Amino acid sequence: MRKISIFVLVLLSSVATYAQQNIRSFFDDYGIVRLETQELQELSDTTRLVNVFHRADDVVWSRVVYRIVDMRFKQNYQLYTPIAPDDPVYSSLFRTMLRAIENGMPVFGKSLILNDIRPYFNEEQIARSGIPNLLNTDETGMGDSDISKSANMLLNYDSISDKMTFSNSPYYDGFVRNQLKFMIQEVVFFDRHYSRLYSKILAIAPLYAGNIKGADTPMGSLYNQILFWVRYDDFRPYMAQQYVTPRGSDTKRVTFDDFFALKQYSSYVVGINNVYSRMIPEYATTYEEIRKEQQRIETELLNVEQDLWEY
């Protein structure tokens, strides 16, 4: 009897190990269900304590949604602090992203179509030598006559060693004053096996408010603010290793991965994939129209679960 119990434990351990080694999202980069229908361990709404398994065949409805996470909101302020880049314990979300890029996380550009904010994963990732230029603007207030262009870098690239290093300079302090938002691309889907609605973040992009110059439309302004896109699953291993600045109690610590998985952040909709391929700022001009359209989309997403139950 004891030998049988040991055999069963070894078998279960092998199955669990195999499942962990075959983690792969059945959603592609654009939120479309892949052709494969094998059972997969989804990383969408899971934490270290909860594992939810989804099958592609069980996804009966899905919609790709674009949201803005504004770190000036009280609920999101933990993502912005600490502002200092060299805190020994905590790190802002943007600093964590820079650290991930230093360690080789792939970076992708936005679409080449003007005012198309969607990530452009069809092309190869941005070369490491070109990444520092994406973050290069003069925020020191010193002007080009007082500071060299190379000093206006958050990341420095060494072509000989092919290594990226963070430049801890006064330039960082000026840069983060305008890096106040992130855009996330997520897919919302209904799993008929669990009879409930789920969501998975596909990609995330930092927005830089200093890049709104030259834009003559709200959509153009939003397009210019996007620095780059990264796949969320590429970023998750780094998020899981970094604690968020605690709110209220130092004993209640969560990682960035937990923070997003548990949806402890606040966000607002800027668009969804539709037949017109248009985002809200493209057809809603006034603040009242934008708010009304955002509320309509949020209500639609909330009602999907109930509507499918009735069906």
C-alpha positions as CSV (number, residue, x, y, z in Angstrom):
1,M,0.0,0.0,0.0
2,R,2.8,2.3,0.9
3,K,4.5,1.6,-2.5
4,I,1.3,2.4,-4.3
5,S,1.0,5.7,-2.5
6,I,4.6,6.7,-3.4
7,F,4.0,5.7,-7.0
8,V,0.9,7.9,-7.2
9,L,2.7,10.9,-5.7
10,V,5.6,10.5,-8.1
11,L,3.1,10.3,-11.0
12,L,1.2,13.4,-9.9
13,S,4.5,15.3,-9.5
14,S,5.6,14.3,-13.0
15,V,2.3,15.5,-14.5
16,A,2.5,18.8,-12.6
17,T,6.1,19.3,-13.9
18,Y,5.0,18.6,-17.4
19,A,2.2,21.1,-17.2
20,Q,4.5,23.8,-15.9
21,Q,6.9,23.2,-18.8
22,N,4.2,23.5,-21.4
23,I,2.7,26.9,-20.3
24,R,1.8,28.8,-23.4
25,S,-1.1,31.2,-24.0
26,F,-3.6,30.1,-26.6
27,F,-4.2,33.7,-27.4
28,D,-1.9,35.2,-30.0
29,D,-0.4,38.7,-29.7
30,Y,-3.6,40.3,-31.0
31,G,-6.0,38.5,-28.7
32,I,-7.1,35.9,-31.3
33,V,-7.5,32.3,-30.2
34,R,-4.8,30.1,-31.8
35,L,-5.7,27.2,-34.0
36,E,-4.4,24.7,-31.5
37,T,-7.0,23.3,-29.1
38,Q,-4.8,21.6,-26.6
39,E,-5.4,22.2,-22.9
40,L,-3.1,24.9,-21.5
41,Q,-2.4,26.5,-18.2
42,E,-3.4,30.1,-18.7
43,L,-1.6,32.9,-16.9
44,S,-4.3,35.5,-17.3
45,D,-6.0,35.8,-13.9
46,T,-3.8,33.6,-11.9
47,T,-1.7,34.3,-8.9
48,R,0.9,32.2,-7.0
49,L,-2.0,30.7,-5.0
50,V,-4.6,30.1,-7.7
51,N,-4.2,28.2,-11.0
52,V,-7.0,28.3,-13.5
53,F,-6.9,26.1,-16.6
54,H,-8.6,27.1,-19.8
55,R,-9.2,25.3,-23.1
56,A,-9.4,27.2,-26.4
57,D,-12.5,25.2,-27.3
58,D,-14.2,26.7,-24.2
59,V,-13.7,30.3,-25.2
60,V,-17.1,31.2,-26.7
61,W,-16.7,35.0,-26.7
62,S,-13.7,37.4,-26.6
63,R,-13.0,41.1,-27.2
64,V,-9.7,43.0,-27.2
65,V,-9.7,46.1,-25.0
66,Y,-7.2,49.0,-24.7
67,R,-7.0,50.7,-21.3
68,I,-5.0,53.6,-19.7
69,V,-3.6,53.1,-16.2
70,D,-3.0,56.7,-14.9
71,M,-0.6,56.6,-12.0
72,R,-1.9,60.0,-10.7
73,F,-5.0,58.2,-9.6
74,K,-4.9,57.3,-5.9
75,Q,-5.4,53.6,-6.5
76,N,-2.4,53.5,-8.9
77,Y,0.0,55.7,-7.1
78,Q,1.9,52.7,-5.8
79,L,3.0,52.0,-9.4
80,Y,4.7,55.4,-9.5
81,T,6.7,55.4,-6.3
82,P,9.4,55.4,-5.3
83,I,10.6,58.1,-7.7
84,A,14.2,57.6,-6.8
85,P,15.7,54.9,-9.1
86,D,18.1,53.4,-6.5
87,D,15.7,52.4,-3.7
88,P,17.1,49.3,-2.1
89,V,13.8,47.5,-1.6
90,Y,11.0,48.9,-3.8
91,S,10.8,50.1,-7.4
92,S,8.3,51.9,-9.6
93,L,6.7,50.0,-12.4
94,F,8.7,52.0,-15.0
95,R,12.0,51.3,-13.2
96,T,11.2,47.6,-13.1
97,M,10.5,47.7,-16.8
98,L,13.9,49.4,-17.5
99,R,15.6,46.7,-15.4
100,A,13.8,44.0,-17.4
101,I,15.0,45.6,-20.7
102,E,18.5,45.7,-19.2
103,N,18.3,42.0,-18.8
104,G,17.2,41.3,-22.4
105,M,13.4,41.6,-22.4
106,P,12.2,42.1,-26.0
107,V,10.9,45.5,-26.9
108,F,8.5,46.2,-29.9
109,G,7.4,49.3,-31.6
110,K,3.9,50.7,-32.2
111,S,2.2,50.3,-35.5
112,L,3.7,52.1,-38.5
113,I,0.2,53.3,-39.4
114,L,-0.3,56.9,-38.2
115,N,-2.5,57.1,-35.1
116,D,-2.8,53.3,-34.8
117,I,-1.9,52.7,-31.2
118,R,-1.9,48.9,-31.4
119,P,1.4,47.0,-30.8
120,Y,3.3,46.0,-33.9
121,F,4.4,42.4,-33.2
122,N,4.6,41.5,-36.9
123,E,8.1,43.0,-37.2
124,E,11.2,41.9,-35.4
125,Q,11.8,43.3,-32.0
126,I,13.6,46.7,-31.8
127,A,17.4,46.2,-31.8
128,R,19.0,46.7,-28.4
129,S,21.2,49.5,-29.8
130,G,18.1,51.4,-30.8
131,I,16.3,51.2,-27.5
132,P,18.1,54.1,-25.7
133,N,17.0,56.5,-28.5
134,L,13.3,55.7,-27.7
135,L,13.9,57.3,-24.2
136,N,16.0,60.2,-25.3
137,T,14.5,63.6,-24.8
138,D,15.9,66.7,-23.0
139,E,14.2,66.9,-19.6
140,T,17.2,68.2,-17.6
141,G,16.4,71.9,-18.3
142,M,20.1,72.4,-19.1
143,G,19.8,72.5,-22.9
144,D,22.1,70.9,-25.4
145,S,24.8,73.5,-24.8
146,D,25.2,72.4,-21.1
147,I,24.8,68.7,-21.4
148,S,25.8,66.2,-24.1
149,K,23.3,64.1,-25.9
150,S,24.7,60.9,-24.5
151,A,23.9,62.1,-21.0
152,N,20.2,62.4,-21.9
153,M,19.9,58.6,-21.7
154,L,18.1,56.4,-19.3
155,L,19.8,53.4,-20.8
156,N,23.2,53.1,-22.3
157,Y,24.1,50.4,-24.8
158,D,27.6,48.9,-25.2
159,S,28.0,47.5,-28.7
160,I,31.1,45.5,-27.8
161,S,29.6,43.6,-24.8
162,D,26.0,43.9,-26.1
163,K,25.0,44.9,-22.7
164,M,22.5,47.6,-21.6
165,T,23.1,49.6,-18.4
166,F,20.9,52.0,-16.5
167,S,22.2,55.6,-16.4
168,N,21.5,57.0,-12.9
169,S,21.6,60.7,-13.8
170,P,19.5,63.8,-13.1
171,Y,17.8,63.1,-16.4
172,Y,15.8,60.3,-14.8
173,D,14.2,62.6,-12.3
174,G,13.0,64.9,-15.1
175,F,11.8,62.0,-17.3
176,V,9.6,60.4,-14.7
177,R,7.7,63.6,-14.2
178,N,6.1,63.0,-17.6
179,Q,6.0,59.2,-17.5
180,L,2.6,59.1,-15.6
181,K,0.6,56.5,-17.6
182,F,0.7,53.0,-19.0
183,M,-1.5,51.6,-21.7
184,I,-2.5,47.9,-21.5
185,Q,-3.9,45.7,-24.2
186,E,-6.1,43.0,-22.8
187,V,-8.4,40.3,-24.0
188,V,-11.7,39.7,-22.2
189,F,-13.2,36.3,-22.8
190,F,-16.0,34.0,-21.6
191,D,-15.1,30.5,-20.6
192,R,-18.1,28.2,-20.8
193,H,-16.5,25.5,-18.7
194,Y,-16.3,27.9,-15.7
195,S,-19.3,29.9,-16.9
196,R,-17.7,33.2,-16.1
197,L,-15.8,36.1,-17.7
198,Y,-12.0,36.3,-17.5
199,S,-9.4,38.8,-18.8
200,K,-5.7,38.5,-19.8
201,I,-3.3,41.3,-20.3
202,L,-1.5,40.8,-23.6
203,A,0.9,43.8,-23.8
204,I,1.8,47.0,-21.9
205,A,3.3,50.3,-23.1
206,P,4.7,53.2,-21.1
207,L,3.3,56.6,-22.2
208,Y,5.4,59.8,-22.1
209,A,3.4,63.0,-21.8
210,G,6.3,65.1,-23.2
211,N,5.8,63.6,-26.7
212,I,2.4,65.4,-27.3
213,K,4.1,68.2,-29.2
214,G,3.2,68.3,-32.9
215,A,-0.1,66.4,-32.5
216,D,-3.1,68.2,-33.8
217,T,-5.7,65.6,-32.7
218,P,-6.4,63.7,-29.4
219,M,-5.6,60.4,-31.2
220,G,-2.4,61.8,-32.6
221,S,-1.4,62.9,-29.1
222,L,-2.1,59.4,-27.7
223,Y,-0.1,57.8,-30.6
224,N,2.9,60.1,-30.0
225,Q,3.0,59.3,-26.2
226,I,3.6,55.6,-26.7
227,L,7.3,54.9,-26.2
228,F,7.2,51.2,-27.1
229,W,5.3,47.9,-26.4
230,V,6.4,44.8,-24.5
231,R,4.6,41.5,-24.3
232,Y,3.1,41.1,-20.8
233,D,4.2,37.5,-20.5
234,D,7.8,38.6,-21.2
235,F,7.5,41.2,-18.4
236,R,5.7,39.0,-15.8
237,P,8.8,37.1,-14.5
238,Y,10.4,40.5,-13.6
239,M,7.1,41.8,-12.1
240,A,6.9,38.6,-9.9
241,Q,10.2,39.4,-8.3
242,Q,9.6,43.0,-7.4
243,Y,7.4,44.2,-4.5
244,V,5.0,47.1,-4.9
245,T,5.4,50.0,-2.5
246,P,3.0,49.1,0.4
247,R,0.0,51.2,1.2
248,G,-0.7,51.6,4.9
249,S,1.1,48.5,6.2
250,D,4.6,47.3,5.4
251,T,3.5,43.7,6.2
252,K,1.0,43.6,3.4
253,R,3.4,43.3,0.5
254,V,2.4,42.2,-3.0
255,T,4.4,41.9,-6.2
256,F,3.6,43.8,-9.3
257,D,2.4,40.5,-10.8
258,D,0.0,40.0,-7.9
259,F,-1.1,43.7,-8.1
260,F,-2.2,43.3,-11.8
261,A,-3.5,39.7,-11.4
262,L,-5.8,40.8,-8.5
263,K,-6.8,43.9,-10.5
264,Q,-5.9,46.3,-7.7
265,Y,-5.3,49.1,-10.2
266,S,-7.8,51.5,-11.7
267,S,-8.1,52.1,-15.5
268,Y,-10.3,53.6,-18.1
269,V,-11.1,52.4,-21.6
270,V,-9.7,54.1,-24.7
271,G,-10.9,51.7,-27.3
272,I,-11.8,48.2,-28.3
273,N,-11.3,46.1,-31.5
274,N,-14.3,46.8,-33.7
275,V,-15.3,46.6,-37.4
276,Y,-14.2,50.2,-37.9
277,S,-10.8,49.7,-36.1
278,R,-11.3,53.0,-34.4
279,M,-10.5,54.1,-30.8
280,I,-12.7,56.4,-28.7
281,P,-10.8,59.6,-29.3
282,E,-11.3,59.1,-33.1
283,Y,-15.0,59.5,-33.0
284,A,-15.8,61.1,-29.7
285,T,-14.7,64.7,-29.6
286,T,-15.9,66.3,-26.3
287,Y,-15.2,65.1,-22.8
288,E,-18.9,64.3,-22.3
289,E,-19.0,62.1,-25.4
290,I,-15.8,60.3,-24.4
291,R,-17.1,59.6,-20.9
292,K,-20.4,58.4,-22.3
293,E,-18.7,56.0,-24.7
294,Q,-16.4,54.7,-22.0
295,Q,-19.4,53.9,-19.8
296,R,-21.2,52.2,-22.7
297,I,-18.3,49.9,-23.3
298,E,-17.8,49.1,-19.6
299,T,-21.5,48.3,-19.3
300,E,-21.3,46.1,-22.4
301,L,-18.4,44.1,-20.9
302,L,-20.3,43.7,-17.6
303,N,-23.4,42.6,-19.3
304,V,-21.7,40.0,-21.6
305,E,-21.6,37.4,-18.8
306,Q,-25.3,37.8,-18.0
307,D,-26.3,37.8,-21.7
308,L,-24.5,34.6,-22.4
309,W,-26.1,33.0,-19.3
310,E,-29.5,33.9,-20.8
311,Y,-28.5,32.5,-24.2
